[in-house]
């Protein structure tokens, strides 16, 4: 049973920083990619940042240059450093891992952590 546990969310003022961390119950090598997604009230879940098993990263357009995703394979953690936060970054942030078996893919999700950017 794969489990992800997110931490690091909270309330921050605009322009501030937060660092989210996702601890996986298994080795990150199990996954073809790890990522962070977010969902704001009334909106669909969207990609924030993703990192492949080969180290390739991609980011949502709205966070490019402000957020950085990283992994620590020894600790089985995936972090998201968020700088210059804006009110529109508010939402529930979810950790995601994608596992491939043959031609099928499986997405695993954490329970989410709330990020609120407000003065």
Secondary structure, 3 states (H helix, E strand, C coil): CCCEEEECCEEECCCCCEEEEEEECCCHHHCCEEEEEEECCCCCCEEEEEEECCCCEEECCCCCCCEEEEEECCCCEEEEEECCCCHHHCEEEEEEEEEEECCEEEEEECCCEEEEECC
